[in-house]
Amino acid sequence: MGTASKGAAPLDTGSSTPDAAAPAAAGQPAEPGPAGSTLPDRVWTVPNLLSMARLAGVPVFVWLVLGPKADGWAVGLLIGAAASDWLDGKIARAFHQESRLGQVLDPAADRLYIGAMLITLAIRAIIPWWLVGVLVARELVLGLALLWLRSHGWEPLQVSFVGKAATLCLFYAFPLLLLGTYGGTAAEVAKVAGWAFGLWGTALYWWAAGLYLAQARQLTRGRPGANQTGSGRPVTGRS
């Protein structure tokens, strides 16, 4: 699942939001993009409609897991959401339908699905509440970093490759853990695989946060080359 072009060439990760280039994610500066490469203010594009549909599926997922406990349907919904996330990115790039709205919708859908999976699985005692706290704490840290960036006149940074990999791991983990609540060998395998993906995803999630904080620190301190990380751009009114 997944999710703006602010200075780096997009990395094809199956999302309608271009990610920071791989060198930037690894801590190496990427080549800056052309000036004025802000995305257009378009709403009614196919990728945006797919993202809206994906967002509409979040409350349905919550109801399926907590209401009738139709776990098979819930997992199917997650698979469909992941497929639409990959598809809207492909369409956006193939037909040049990137937009500022898509830049917001795509990561919002990712975070809402992860939040919904965390809360519903914790309520059903499938995952511990401490894991919820670890992942929520990461979001709070990035939220504060975003406020700090904006106070210095910078737009949000791009999602890094590590961040997208973390999200992908978590999207594998939670459905597998959900299926792991049933009996049988297949369920046991799903549970083990789900915890493996969950722990890797959590570690990568915090790694991505560290990269984000390091880039934000460079930008706010005005270090030379900081705006060439492929991740940030001054807001309107700042050169």
FIKOLZA-1660 file (N, C-alpha, C; in steps of 0.1 Angstrom, whole numbers, plus 5000, padded with zeros to 4 digits):
% residues 239
   i   px   py   pz ch aa at
   1 5008 4988 5000  A  M  N
   1 5000 5000 5000  A  M CA
   1 5009 5012 5000  A  M  C
   2 5003 5022 5002  A  G  N
   2 5012 5031 5001  A  G CA
   2 5008 5044 5001  A  G  C
   3 5003 5074 4999  A  T  N
   3 5007 5077 4997  A  T CA
   3 5010 5087 4993  A  T  C
   4 5051 5131 4968  A  A  N
   4 5051 5143 4960  A  A CA
   4 5065 5145 4954  A  A  C
   5 5065 5149 4944  A  S  N
   5 5078 5151 4938  A  S CA
   5 5084 5164 4943  A  S  C
   6 5095 5163 4951  A  K  N
   6 5100 5175 4957  A  K CA
   6 5115 5176 4954  A  K  C
   7 5120 5170 4943  A  G  N
   7 5133 5172 4939  A  G CA
   7 5141 5160 4935  A  G  C
   8 5135 5148 4936  A  A  N
   8 5142 5136 4931  A  A CA
   8 5134 5128 4922  A  A  C
   9 5141 5120 4914  A  A  N
   9 5134 5112 4904  A  A CA
   9 5126 5101 4912  A  A  C
  10 5114 5098 4908  A  P  N
  10 5105 5089 4915  A  P CA
  10 5112 5075 4915  A  P  C
  11 5110 5068 4926  A  L  N
  11 5114 5054 4927  A  L CA
  11 5101 5045 4926  A  L  C
  12 5101 5036 4917  A  D  N
  12 5089 5028 4914  A  D CA
  12 5087 5018 4925  A  D  C
  13 5079 5021 4935  A  T  N
  13 5076 5012 4946  A  T CA
  13 5061 5009 4946  A  T  C
  14 5054 5011 4935  A  G  N
  14 5040 5008 4934  A  G CA
  14 5031 5017 4941  A  G  C
  15 5035 5030 4942  A  S  N
  15 5027 5040 4949  A  S CA
  15 5026 5052 4940  A  S  C
  16 5014 5059 4942  A  S  N
  16 5012 5071 4934  A  S CA
  16 5020 5083 4939  A  S  C
  17 5027 5081 4950  A  T  N
  17 5035 5092 4956  A  T CA
  17 5050 5088 4953  A  T  C
  18 5057 5096 4945  A  P  N
  18 5071 5093 4943  A  P CA
  18 5079 5093 4956  A  P  C
  19 5088 5084 4957  A  D  N
  19 5096 5083 4969  A  D CA
  19 5109 5090 4967  A  D  C
  20 5116 5092 4978  A  A  N
  20 5130 5097 4977  A  A CA
  20 5138 5086 4970  A  A  C
  21 5148 5091 4962  A  A  N
  21 5156 5082 4955  A  A CA
  21 5164 5073 4964  A  A  C
  22 5168 5061 4960  A  A  N
  22 5175 5052 4969  A  A CA
  22 5187 5057 4975  A  A  C
  23 5196 5065 4968  A  P  N
  23 5208 5070 4974  A  P CA
  23 5204 5079 4986  A  P  C
  24 5193 5087 4984  A  A  N
  24 5190 5096 4995  A  A CA
  24 5185 5088 5007  A  A  C
  25 5178 5077 5005  A  A  N
  25 5174 5069 5016  A  A CA
  25 5185 5062 5023  A  A  C
  26 5196 5060 5016  A  A  N
  26 5208 5054 5022  A  A CA
  26 5217 5064 5028  A  A  C
  27 5213 5077 5028  A  G  N
  27 5221 5087 5034  A  G CA
  27 5230 5095 5024  A  G  C
  28 5229 5092 5010  A  Q  N
  28 5237 5098 5000  A  Q CA
  28 5228 5109 4993  A  Q  C
  29 5233 5120 4990  A  P  N
  29 5225 5131 4983  A  P CA
  29 5221 5126 4969  A  P  C
  30 5209 5130 4965  A  A  N
  30 5204 5127 4952  A  A CA
  30 5205 5139 4944  A  A  C
  31 5204 5138 4931  A  E  N
  31 5204 5149 4922  A  E CA
  31 5191 5157 4923  A  E  C
  32 5192 5170 4925  A  P  N
  32 5180 5179 4926  A  P CA
  32 5172 5179 4913  A  P  C
  33 5159 5180 4915  A  G  N
  33 5150 5180 4903  A  G CA
  33 5149 5194 4898  A  G  C
  34 5141 5196 4887  A  P  N
  34 5139 5209 4881  A  P CA
  34 5132 5218 4890  A  P  C
  35 5135 5231 4889  A  A  N
  35 5128 5241 4897  A  A CA
  35 5113 5242 4893  A  A  C
  36 5105 5244 4902  A  G  N
  36 5090 5246 4899  A  G CA
  36 5084 5233 4896  A  G  C
  37 5089 5221 4901  A  S  N
  37 5083 5208 4897  A  S CA
  37 5072 5204 4906  A  S  C
  38 5064 5214 4911  A  T  N
  38 5053 5212 4920  A  T CA
  38 5042 5204 4913  A  T  C
  39 5036 5195 4919  A  L  N
  39 5025 5187 4913  A  L CA
  39 5013 5195 4911  A  L  C
  40 5005 5192 4901  A  P  N
  40 4993 5200 4898  A  P CA
  40 4982 5197 4908  A  P  C
  41 4973 5207 4909  A  D  N
  41 4961 5206 4918  A  D CA
  41 4950 5199 4911  A  D  C
  42 4951 5186 4909  A  R  N
  42 4940 5178 4902  A  R CA
  42 4933 5169 4912  A  R  C
  43 4920 5167 4910  A  V  N
  43 4912 5159 4920  A  V CA
  43 4907 5146 4913  A  V  C
  44 4900 5148 4901  A  W  N
  44 4893 5137 4895  A  W CA
  44 4902 5130 4885  A  W  C
  45 4912 5123 4891  A  T  N
  45 4920 5114 4883  A  T CA
  45 4918 5100 4887  A  T  C
  46 4921 5090 4878  A  V  N
  46 4919 5076 4882  A  V CA
  46 4927 5072 4894  A  V  C
  47 4940 5076 4895  A  P  N
  47 4947 5073 4908  A  P CA
  47 4941 5078 4920  A  P  C
  48 4936 5091 4920  A  N  N
  48 4929 5096 4931  A  N CA
  48 4916 5089 4935  A  N  C
  49 4909 5085 4925  A  L  N
  49 4896 5077 4927  A  L CA
  49 4900 5064 4934  A  L  C
  50 4910 5058 4929  A  L  N
  50 4914 5045 4935  A  L CA
  50 4919 5047 4950  A  L  C
  51 4926 5058 4953  A  S  N
  51 4930 5061 4966  A  S CA
  51 4917 5064 4975  A  S  C
  52 4908 5071 4969  A  M  N
  52 4895 5074 4977  A  M CA
  52 4888 5061 4980  A  M  C
  53 4887 5052 4970  A  A  N
  53 4881 5039 4973  A  A CA
  53 4888 5031 4983  A  A  C
  54 4901 5032 4983  A  R  N
  54 4909 5025 4993  A  R CA
  54 4906 5030 5007  A  R  C
  55 4905 5043 5008  A  L  N
  55 4902 5050 5021  A  L CA
  55 4888 5046 5026  A  L  C
  56 4879 5045 5017  A  A  N
  56 4865 5041 5021  A  A CA
  56 4865 5026 5026  A  A  C
  57 4875 5018 5023  A  G  N
  57 4875 5005 5028  A  G CA
  57 4880 5003 5042  A  G  C
  58 4886 5014 5048  A  V  N
  58 4891 5013 5062  A  V CA
  58 4880 5010 5072  A  V  C
  59 4869 5017 5072  A  P  N
  59 4858 5014 5082  A  P CA
  59 4852 5000 5079  A  P  C
  60 4851 4996 5066  A  V  N
  60 4846 4983 5063  A  V CA
  60 4855 4972 5069  A  V  C
  61 4868 4974 5068  A  F  N
  61 4878 4965 5074  A  F CA
  61 4875 4964 5089  A  F  C
  62 4874 4975 5096  A  V  N
  62 4872 4975 5110  A  V CA
  62 4860 4968 5114  A  V  C
  63 4849 4970 5107  A  W  N
  63 4836 4963 5109  A  W CA
  63 4838 4948 5107  A  W  C
  64 4844 4944 5097  A  L  N
  64 4846 4930 5094  A  L CA
  64 4854 4922 5105  A  L  C
  65 4864 4929 5110  A  V  N
  65 4872 4923 5121  A  V CA
  65 4866 4923 5134  A  V  C
  66 4859 4934 5138  A  L  N
  66 4853 4935 5151  A  L CA
  66 4838 4931 5152  A  L  C
  67 4831 4932 5141  A  G  N
  67 4817 4929 5141  A  G CA
  67 4815 4914 5139  A  G  C
  68 4813 4910 5126  A  P  N
  68 4811 4895 5124  A  P CA
  68 4823 4887 5125  A  P  C
  69 4835 4893 5126  A  K  N
  69 4848 4886 5127  A  K CA
  69 4849 4878 5114  A  K  C
  70 4846 4884 5103  A  A  N
  70 4848 4877 5090  A  A CA
  70 4862 4880 5085  A  A  C
  71 4871 4872 5091  A  D  N
  71 4885 4874 5089  A  D CA
  71 4889 4872 5074  A  D  C
  72 4883 4862 5068  A  G  N
  72 4886 4859 5054  A  G CA
  72 4883 4871 5045  A  G  C
  73 4871 4877 5047  A  W  N
  73 4867 4889 5039  A  W CA
  73 4876 4900 5043  A  W  C
  74 4880 4902 5055  A  A  N
  74 4889 4913 5059  A  A CA
  74 4903 4912 5052  A  A  C
  75 4908 4900 5052  A  V  N
  75 4921 4898 5045  A  V CA
  75 4919 4900 5030  A  V  C
  76 4908 4896 5024  A  G  N
  76 4906 4899 5010  A  G CA
  76 4905 4913 5007  A  G  C
  77 4899 4921 5016  A  L  N
  77 4898 4936 5015  A  L CA
  77 4912 4942 5015  A  L  C
  78 4921 4937 5024  A  L  N
  78 4934 4942 5024  A  L CA
  78 4942 4939 5012  A  L  C
  79 4940 4927 5006  A  I  N
  79 4947 4923 4994  A  I CA
  79 4942 4932 4982  A  I  C
  80 4929 4935 4982  A  G  N
  80 4924 4944 4972  A  G CA
  80 4929 4958 4974  A  G  C
  81 4931 4963 4986  A  A  N
  81 4936 4976 4989  A  A CA
  81 4951 4977 4984  A  A  C
  82 4958 4966 4987  A  A  N
  82 4972 4966 4983  A  A CA
  82 4973 4966 4968  A  A  C
  83 4965 4959 4961  A  A  N
  83 4965 4959 4947  A  A CA
  83 4962 4972 4941  A  A  C
  84 4952 4979 4947  A  S  N
  84 4948 4992 4942  A  S CA
  84 4959 5002 4944  A  S  C
  85 4967 5001 4955  A  D  N
  85 4978 5010 4958  A  D CA
  85 4989 5008 4947  A  D  C
  86 4992 4996 4944  A  W  N
  86 5002 4993 4933  A  W CA
  86 4996 4999 4920  A  W  C
  87 4983 4997 4917  A  L  N
  87 4978 5001 4904  A  L CA
  87 4977 5016 4903  A  L  C
  88 4974 5023 4913  A  D  N
  88 4972 5038 4911  A  D CA
  88 4986 5044 4909  A  D  C
  89 4997 5038 4915  A  G  N
  89 5010 5043 4912  A  G CA
  89 5014 5041 4898  A  G  C
  90 5011 5029 4892  A  K  N
  90 5014 5026 4878  A  K CA
  90 5007 5035 4869  A  K  C
  91 4994 5037 4872  A  I  N
  91 4986 5046 4863  A  I CA
  91 4991 5060 4864  A  I  C
  92 4994 5065 4876  A  A  N
  92 4998 5079 4878  A  A CA
  92 5011 5082 4870  A  A  C
  93 5020 5072 4870  A  R  N
  93 5032 5075 4863  A  R CA
  93 5031 5072 4848  A  R  C
  94 5023 5062 4844  A  A  N
  94 5022 5059 4830  A  A CA
  94 5014 5070 4822  A  A  C
  95 5004 5076 4829  A  F  N
  95 4996 5086 4822  A  F CA
  95 4998 5100 4827  A  F  C
  96 5009 5102 4835  A  H  N
  96 5012 5115 4840  A  H CA
  96 5000 5121 4848  A  H  C
  97 4994 5114 4857  A  Q  N
  97 4983 5118 4865  A  Q CA
  97 4987 5121 4880  A  Q  C
  98 5000 5124 4882  A  E  N
  98 5003 5127 4896  A  E CA
  98 4996 5140 4900  A  E  C
  99 4994 5141 4913  A  S  N
  99 4987 5154 4918  A  S CA
  99 4991 5156 4932  A  S  C
 100 4988 5168 4937  A  R  N
 100 4991 5171 4951  A  R CA
 100 4981 5164 4960  A  R  C
 101 4969 5162 4955  A  L  N
 101 4959 5154 4963  A  L CA
 101 4964 5140 4965  A  L  C
 102 4969 5134 4954  A  G  N
 102 4974 5120 4955  A  G CA
 102 4986 5119 4964  A  G  C
 103 4994 5130 4965  A  Q  N
 103 5005 5130 4974  A  Q CA
 103 5001 5129 4988  A  Q  C
 104 4989 5134 4991  A  V  N
 104 4983 5133 5005  A  V CA
 104 4975 5120 5007  A  V  C
 105 4967 5116 4997  A  L  N
 105 4958 5105 4999  A  L CA
 105 4966 5092 5001  A  L  C
 106 4977 5090 4993  A  D  N
 106 4983 5077 4993  A  D CA
 106 4990 5074 5007  A  D  C
 107 4998 5082 5013  A  P  N
 107 5003 5079 5026  A  P CA
 107 4992 5079 5037  A  P  C
 108 4982 5087 5035  A  A  N
 108 4971 5087 5045  A  A CA
 108 4964 5074 5045  A  A  C
 109 4962 5068 5033  A  A  N
 109 4955 5055 5032  A  A CA
 109 4964 5044 5039  A  A  C
 110 4977 5045 5037  A  D  N
 110 4987 5035 5043  A  D CA
 110 4986 5036 5058  A  D  C
 111 4986 5048 5064  A  R  N
 111 4986 5050 5078  A  R CA
 111 4973 5046 5084  A  R  C
 112 4962 5049 5077  A  L  N
 112 4949 5046 5083  A  L CA
 112 4947 5030 5083  A  L  C
 113 4952 5024 5073  A  Y  N
 113 4950 5009 5073  A  Y CA
 113 4959 5003 5084  A  Y  C
 114 4971 5008 5085  A  I  N
 114 4980 5003 5095  A  I CA
 114 4974 5005 5109  A  I  C
 115 4969 5017 5111  A  G  N
 115 4962 5021 5124  A  G CA
 115 4950 5012 5127  A  G  C
 116 4942 5010 5116  A  A  N
 116 4930 5001 5118  A  A CA
 116 4934 4987 5121  A  A  C
 117 4945 4982 5114  A  M  N
 117 4949 4968 5117  A  M CA
 117 4955 4967 5131  A  M  C
 118 4962 4977 5136  A  L  N
 118 4968 4977 5149  A  L CA
 118 4957 4977 5160  A  L  C
 119 4948 4986 5159  A  I  N
 119 4938 4987 5169  A  I CA
 119 4929 4975 5169  A  I  C
 120 4924 4970 5158  A  T  N
 120 4915 4959 5158  A  T CA
 120 4921 4946 5162  A  T  C
 121 4934 4944 5158  A  L  N
 121 4941 4932 5163  A  L CA
 121 4944 4932 5178  A  L  C
 122 4947 4944 5183  A  A  N
 122 4950 4946 5197  A  A CA
 122 4937 4943 5205  A  A  C
 123 4926 4949 5200  A  I  N
 123 4913 4946 5207  A  I CA
 123 4910 4932 5208  A  I  C
 124 4913 4924 5198  A  R  N
 124 4910 4910 5198  A  R CA
 124 4922 4902 5204  A  R  C
 125 4932 4909 5210  A  A  N
 125 4943 4902 5217  A  A CA
 125 4951 4894 5208  A  A  C
 126 4952 4897 5195  A  I  N
 126 4960 4890 5186  A  I CA
 126 4975 4895 5186  A  I  C
 127 4976 4909 5189  A  I  N
 127 4989 4915 5191  A  I CA
 127 4989 4922 5204  A  I  C
 128 5000 4924 5211  A  P  N
 128 5001 4931 5223  A  P CA
 128 4999 4946 5222  A  P  C
 129 4995 4953 5232  A  W  N
 129 4993 4967 5231  A  W CA
 129 5006 4974 5231  A  W  C
 130 5017 4968 5236  A  W  N
 130 5030 4975 5235  A  W CA
 130 5035 4977 5221  A  W  C
 131 5031 4968 5212  A  L  N
 131 5034 4970 5198  A  L CA
 131 5027 4982 5192  A  L  C
 132 5014 4983 5196  A  V  N
 132 5007 4995 5192  A  V CA
 132 5014 5008 5197  A  V  C
 133 5018 5007 5209  A  G  N
 133 5025 5019 5215  A  G CA
 133 5038 5022 5207  A  G  C
 134 5046 5012 5204  A  V  N
 134 5058 5014 5197  A  V CA
 134 5056 5021 5183  A  V  C
 135 5046 5016 5176  A  L  N
 135 5043 5022 5162  A  L CA
 135 5036 5035 5163  A  L  C
 136 5028 5037 5173  A  V  N
 136 5021 5050 5175  A  V CA
 136 5032 5061 5179  A  V  C
 137 5041 5057 5187  A  A  N
 137 5052 5066 5192  A  A CA
 137 5060 5071 5180  A  A  C
 138 5062 5062 5170  A  R  N
 138 5069 5066 5158  A  R CA
 138 5062 5077 5150  A  R  C
 139 5049 5075 5149  A  E  N
 139 5040 5085 5142  A  E CA
 139 5041 5098 5149  A  E  C
 140 5040 5098 5163  A  L  N
 140 5041 5110 5170  A  L CA
 140 5054 5118 5168  A  L  C
 141 5065 5110 5168  A  V  N
 141 5078 5116 5166  A  V CA
 141 5079 5123 5152  A  V  C
 142 5074 5116 5142  A  L  N
 142 5074 5122 5128  A  L CA
 142 5064 5134 5127  A  L  C
 143 5053 5133 5135  A  G  N
 143 5044 5144 5135  A  G CA
 143 5051 5157 5141  A  G  C
 144 5059 5155 5151  A  L  N
 144 5066 5166 5157  A  L CA
 144 5077 5171 5147  A  L  C
 145 5083 5162 5140  A  A  N
 145 5093 5166 5130  A  A CA
 145 5087 5174 5119  A  A  C
 146 5075 5170 5115  A  L  N
 146 5068 5177 5104  A  L CA
 146 5065 5191 5109  A  L  C
 147 5060 5193 5121  A  L  N
 147 5057 5206 5126  A  L CA
 147 5070 5215 5127  A  L  C
 148 5081 5208 5131  A  W  N
 148 5094 5215 5131  A  W CA
 148 5098 5220 5117  A  W  C
 149 5096 5211 5107  A  L  N
 149 5100 5215 5094  A  L CA
 149 5091 5227 5089  A  L  C
 150 5078 5226 5092  A  R  N
 150 5069 5237 5087  A  R CA
 150 5073 5250 5094  A  R  C
 151 5077 5249 5107  A  S  N
 151 5080 5262 5114  A  S CA
 151 5093 5268 5108  A  S  C
 152 5101 5261 5101  A  H  N
 152 5112 5266 5094  A  H CA
 152 5110 5268 5079  A  H  C
 153 5097 5267 5075  A  G  N
 153 5094 5270 5061  A  G CA
 153 5096 5259 5051  A  G  C
 154 5096 5247 5055  A  W  N
 154 5099 5236 5046  A  W CA
 154 5086 5227 5045  A  W  C
 155 5084 5222 5033  A  E  N
 155 5073 5212 5031  A  E CA
 155 5077 5198 5036  A  E  C
 156 5068 5189 5038  A  P  N
 156 5071 5176 5043  A  P CA
 156 5081 5169 5034  A  P  C
 157 5089 5160 5039  A  L  N
 157 5099 5152 5032  A  L CA
 157 5092 5141 5025  A  L  C
 158 5098 5136 5014  A  Q  N
 158 5092 5124 5007  A  Q CA
 158 5094 5112 5015  A  Q  C
 159 5085 5102 5012  A  V  N
 159 5086 5089 5018  A  V CA
 159 5099 5082 5013  A  V  C
 160 5107 5076 5021  A  S  N
 160 5119 5070 5017  A  S CA
 160 5116 5055 5013  A  S  C
 161 5125 5049 5006  A  F  N
 161 5124 5035 5002  A  F CA
 161 5123 5026 5014  A  F  C
 162 5131 5030 5025  A  V  N
 162 5130 5022 5037  A  V CA
 162 5116 5023 5043  A  V  C
 163 5110 5035 5043  A  G  N
 163 5097 5036 5048  A  G CA
 163 5086 5028 5041  A  G  C
 164 5087 5028 5027  A  K  N
 164 5078 5020 5020  A  K CA
 164 5080 5005 5022  A  K  C
 165 5093 5001 5024  A  A  N
 165 5095 4987 5027  A  A CA
 165 5089 4983 5041  A  A  C
 166 5090 4992 5050  A  A  N
 166 5085 4990 5064  A  A CA
 166 5070 4988 5063  A  A  C
 167 5063 4997 5055  A  T  N
 167 5049 4996 5053  A  T CA
 167 5045 4983 5047  A  T  C
 168 5052 4979 5037  A  L  N
 168 5049 4966 5030  A  L CA
 168 5050 4955 5040  A  L  C
 169 5061 4955 5048  A  C  N
 169 5062 4944 5058  A  C CA
 169 5050 4943 5068  A  C  C
 170 5046 4955 5072  A  L  N
 170 5035 4955 5081  A  L CA
 170 5022 4951 5075  A  L  C
 171 5020 4954 5062  A  F  N
 171 5008 4949 5055  A  F CA
 171 5008 4934 5052  A  F  C
 172 5020 4929 5052  A  Y  N
 172 5021 4914 5052  A  Y CA
 172 5018 4908 5066  A  Y  C
 173 5023 4915 5076  A  A  N
 173 5023 4909 5089  A  A CA
 173 5009 4908 5095  A  A  C
 174 5001 4918 5095  A  F  N
 174 4989 4918 5102  A  F CA
 174 4978 4908 5096  A  F  C
 175 4977 4907 5083  A  P  N
 175 4968 4897 5078  A  P CA
 175 4972 4883 5082  A  P  C
 176 4986 4881 5081  A  L  N
 176 4991 4867 5085  A  L CA
 176 4988 4864 5100  A  L  C
 177 4990 4874 5108  A  L  N
 177 4987 4872 5122  A  L CA
 177 4972 4870 5125  A  L  C
 178 4964 4876 5117  A  L  N
 178 4949 4874 5117  A  L CA
 178 4946 4860 5114  A  L  C
 179 4952 4855 5103  A  L  N
 179 4949 4841 5099  A  L CA
 179 4956 4831 5108  A  L  C
 180 4966 4836 5116  A  G  N
 180 4973 4827 5125  A  G CA
 180 4965 4823 5137  A  G  C
 181 4953 4830 5139  A  T  N
 181 4945 4827 5151  A  T CA
 181 4937 4814 5149  A  T  C
 182 4937 4808 5137  A  Y  N
 182 4929 4796 5135  A  Y CA
 182 4938 4784 5138  A  Y  C
 183 4932 4772 5138  A  G  N
 183 4940 4760 5141  A  G CA
 183 4946 4754 5128  A  G  C
 184 4955 4745 5130  A  G  N
 184 4961 4738 5119  A  G CA
 184 4975 4743 5116  A  G  C
 185 4982 4735 5108  A  T  N
 185 4996 4738 5105  A  T CA
 185 4998 4751 5097  A  T  C
 186 4989 4753 5087  A  A  N
 186 4989 4765 5079  A  A CA
 186 4988 4777 5088  A  A  C
 187 4979 4777 5098  A  A  N
 187 4977 4788 5107  A  A CA
 187 4990 4791 5115  A  A  C
 188 4997 4780 5119  A  E  N
 188 5009 4782 5127  A  E CA
 188 5020 4788 5118  A  E  C
 189 5021 4784 5106  A  V  N
 189 5031 4790 5097  A  V CA
 189 5028 4804 5094  A  V  C
 190 5015 4807 5092  A  A  N
 190 5011 4821 5090  A  A CA
 190 5014 4830 5102  A  A  C
 191 5012 4824 5114  A  K  N
 191 5015 4832 5127  A  K CA
 191 5030 4835 5128  A  K  C
 192 5038 4825 5125  A  V  N
 192 5053 4827 5126  A  V CA
 192 5057 4837 5116  A  V  C
 193 5053 4836 5103  A  A  N
 193 5056 4845 5093  A  A CA
 193 5051 4859 5096  A  A  C
 194 5039 4860 5102  A  G  N
 194 5034 4873 5105  A  G CA
 194 5042 4880 5115  A  G  C
 195 5047 4873 5126  A  W  N
 195 5055 4879 5136  A  W CA
 195 5069 4883 5130  A  W  C
 196 5074 4875 5121  A  A  N
 196 5087 4879 5114  A  A CA
 196 5085 4892 5106  A  A  C
 197 5075 4893 5098  A  F  N
 197 5072 4905 5091  A  F CA
 197 5069 4917 5100  A  F  C
 198 5062 4914 5111  A  G  N
 198 5059 4925 5120  A  G CA
 198 5071 4931 5127  A  G  C
 199 5080 4922 5131  A  L  N
 199 5092 4927 5138  A  L CA
 199 5101 4934 5128  A  L  C
 200 5103 4929 5116  A  W  N
 200 5111 4935 5106  A  W CA
 200 5105 4949 5102  A  W  C
 201 5092 4949 5101  A  G  N
 201 5085 4961 5097  A  G CA
 201 5086 4972 5107  A  G  C
 202 5085 4968 5120  A  T  N
 202 5086 4978 5131  A  T CA
 202 5100 4983 5131  A  T  C
 203 5110 4975 5130  A  A  N
 203 5124 4980 5130  A  A CA
 203 5127 4989 5118  A  A  C
 204 5122 4985 5106  A  L  N
 204 5124 4994 5094  A  L CA
 204 5116 5007 5096  A  L  C
 205 5104 5006 5102  A  Y  N
 205 5096 5018 5105  A  Y CA
 205 5104 5029 5113  A  Y  C
 206 5111 5024 5123  A  W  N
 206 5119 5033 5131  A  W CA
 206 5132 5038 5124  A  W  C
 207 5137 5029 5116  A  W  N
 207 5149 5032 5108  A  W CA
 207 5145 5044 5098  A  W  C
 208 5134 5042 5091  A  A  N
 208 5129 5053 5082  A  A CA
 208 5127 5066 5090  A  A  C
 209 5122 5065 5102  A  A  N
 209 5120 5077 5110  A  A CA
 209 5133 5084 5113  A  A  C
 210 5144 5075 5116  A  G  N
 210 5157 5081 5118  A  G CA
 210 5162 5088 5106  A  G  C
 211 5160 5083 5094  A  L  N
 211 5164 5089 5082  A  L CA
 211 5157 5103 5080  A  L  C
 212 5144 5102 5083  A  Y  N
 212 5136 5114 5082  A  Y CA
 212 5141 5125 5091  A  Y  C
 213 5144 5121 5104  A  L  N
 213 5148 5131 5113  A  L CA
 213 5162 5137 5110  A  L  C
 214 5171 5128 5104  A  A  N
 214 5184 5133 5100  A  A CA
 214 5183 5143 5089  A  A  C
 215 5174 5140 5079  A  Q  N
 215 5172 5150 5068  A  Q CA
 215 5166 5163 5073  A  Q  C
 216 5156 5161 5082  A  A  N
 216 5150 5173 5087  A  A CA
 216 5160 5182 5094  A  A  C
 217 5169 5176 5102  A  R  N
 217 5179 5183 5109  A  R CA
 217 5188 5191 5100  A  R  C
 218 5192 5184 5089  A  Q  N
 218 5201 5191 5079  A  Q CA
 218 5194 5203 5073  A  Q  C
 219 5181 5201 5069  A  L  N
 219 5174 5212 5063  A  L CA
 219 5172 5224 5073  A  L  C
 220 5168 5221 5085  A  T  N
 220 5165 5232 5094  A  T CA
 220 5178 5239 5099  A  T  C
 221 5189 5232 5098  A  R  N
 221 5202 5238 5101  A  R CA
 221 5209 5245 5089  A  R  C
 222 5202 5243 5078  A  G  N
 222 5207 5250 5066  A  G CA
 222 5221 5245 5061  A  G  C
 223 5224 5233 5063  A  R  N
 223 5236 5227 5058  A  R CA
 223 5237 5227 5043  A  R  C
 224 5249 5229 5037  A  P  N
 224 5250 5229 5023  A  P CA
 224 5246 5215 5018  A  P  C
 225 5238 5215 5007  A  G  N
 225 5234 5202 5001  A  G CA
 225 5222 5196 5008  A  G  C
 226 5217 5202 5019  A  A  N
 226 5206 5196 5026  A  A CA
 226 5194 5195 5018  A  A  C
 227 5192 5205 5009  A  N  N
 227 5180 5205 5001  A  N CA
 227 5182 5197 4988  A  N  C
 228 5192 5189 4988  A  Q  N
 228 5194 5180 4976  A  Q CA
 228 5193 5165 4981  A  Q  C
 229 5186 5163 4992  A  T  N
 229 5183 5149 4996  A  T CA
 229 5172 5143 4988  A  T  C
 230 5166 5150 4979  A  G  N
 230 5155 5144 4972  A  G CA
 230 5142 5144 4980  A  G  C
 231 5142 5151 4991  A  S  N
 231 5131 5150 5000  A  S CA
 231 5124 5162 5005  A  S  C
 232 5130 5174 5003  A  G  N
 232 5124 5186 5008  A  G CA
 232 5124 5197 4998  A  G  C
 233 5115 5207 5000  A  R  N
 233 5115 5219 4991  A  R CA
 233 5109 5230 5000  A  R  C
 234 5114 5242 4998  A  P  N
 234 5108 5253 5006  A  P CA
 234 5094 5255 5002  A  P  C
 235 5085 5260 5011  A  V  N
 235 5072 5263 5008  A  V CA
 235 5071 5276 5001  A  V  C
 236 5059 5279 4995  A  T  N
 236 5058 5292 4988  A  T CA
 236 5062 5304 4996  A  T  C
 237 5070 5312 4990  A  G  N
 237 5075 5324 4996  A  G CA
 237 5089 5323 5002  A  G  C
 238 5094 5311 5001  A  R  N
 238 5108 5309 5005  A  R CA
 238 5117 5305 4994  A  R  C
 239 5128 5311 4991  A  S  N
 239 5136 5307 4980  A  S CA
 239 5145 5295 4983  A  S  C
% end
